[in-house]
């Protein structure tokens, strides 16, 4: 028989897959892809985030984030302001409106998917997450 931790991770994986499919379909209705949504959510939540901070938080290279930001600037969703040696990112009016519409609905979509997990599965996942956090330190 599989251990409860394995079963909990498998259940979480299925939930994440469902979230990914639902979120992708929802974002397509707004002409956004997942990478653009990630940028929109991070820049909207962290006023004045630098390009490097964004790249670090999204775990991508500075070159890849530059290309993505170029495309989002062309869509008039964000702007870069050069401060010293850093580009500070802010949402444009259009980007802010999109952020205010898309992010709360996406959060609700994610929360709804997690309701399928039982209390024991959530407890097991939290225990495993703490164990993983300790291992990474």
N, C-alpha and C positions, 0 to 999 in steps of 0.2 A: 504494500500500500504506500502511496506517495505521502511524504511528510506534509504537514499543514502549511509550512512555509512555501513549499513548491506549489501547492494548490493555490495559495493566496497570490503568489507572483503570476501564475498562469491566469487567474481570474482578473488580476489587475491589467495584464497584457491585453486580454480580450476587451476590457473596458476602454483602454487607451486606443485600441484599434477602432472601436465604435465611435469614440470621440473624434478621432482623426478623420474618419469618413464623413461624419455629420458636419464637422467644422469645415472640411474642404468644400462640401456642397454649399454650405452657407456662405463661405467667403467668395466662391465663384459667382454667387448672386450679386455680389458687390464689386465684381471684377478685381478681386484681390487673390493673391496666392498666399500660402502659409508664410513664406519669408517676408513678404510685404506686411502681413498682419503682425508678425513678430516685431518688426521695426516700429510699426504704428503703435503697438501696445507699449513697447519699451520707451519710446520717445514721449508718448503721451503721459506715461506714468512718472517719468523722471525728467522734469523740466530742466533743460540745459545740459543734458547728457552729452558727453563728447563722443566723437566717432570711435575712438579707441575703446572707451568704456562700453559702448554698444557692441563692438566686435568681440570684446572679452565676454560680455554677458551672453551673447548668442553663440559663443564658441566657434567663430569663423575668423578667417584671416582678414587683415586690413584691406587687402586687395579685393577680396570678394565683397566685403561690405561696401566698398567704394562704388563698385558697379551697381549694386542694389540701390544705394542712395542716389546715384545719378539717375536711375530710372524713376525713382520716386519723386525726385525734384522735377523731372519732366512732366510728371502727372500732377504737379502742384500740390503734393501731399506734405512735403517738408522742405525746410531750407537749412542751409549750413551757414553759420557765421564764423568767420575766421577770428579766433582770439589767440594771440600769441602764436604758439605752434600747434594749436588744436582747433579742430572744427567742432563747434557746438551746434547741436541739432535741436530744432524746434519744429513743431507742426505749423503748417499754414492754416488759414481759416478753413479751407476745404478739408485738410487733414484732421483738424480738431473736430469738425462736424462728423466725419467718418468715424473717428475714434469714439466719440460719444454715442454713436449708434451701434457700432459693431462690437466693441469690447464688452459692454454689459450683456448683450445677447449671447455672446460666446461664453462668458462666465456662467450664465444660467444653463446653457447647453451642457457644459462640463459638469456642473453640479448635479444636474438631472441624471447623467450617466453614472455618477458615483453612488447614487442611491441604491443601485443593484447590489452593492457590496454589503455583506452582513457585518454586524458589529464585531464578530470574532475575526473576520477577514481584515477589517480595518485595523483592529488591534495588532494582528500578526504583521501586517504591512508596516505599521508604525514601529513595531519592535525591530523589524528587519532594516528599516530606514535608519534607526538610531545605531544599529550595529554597523551598517555601511558607513555612516558618518564617522563613527569612531575609527574604523579601519582606514578611512581616507586621511585622518589626522595623523 
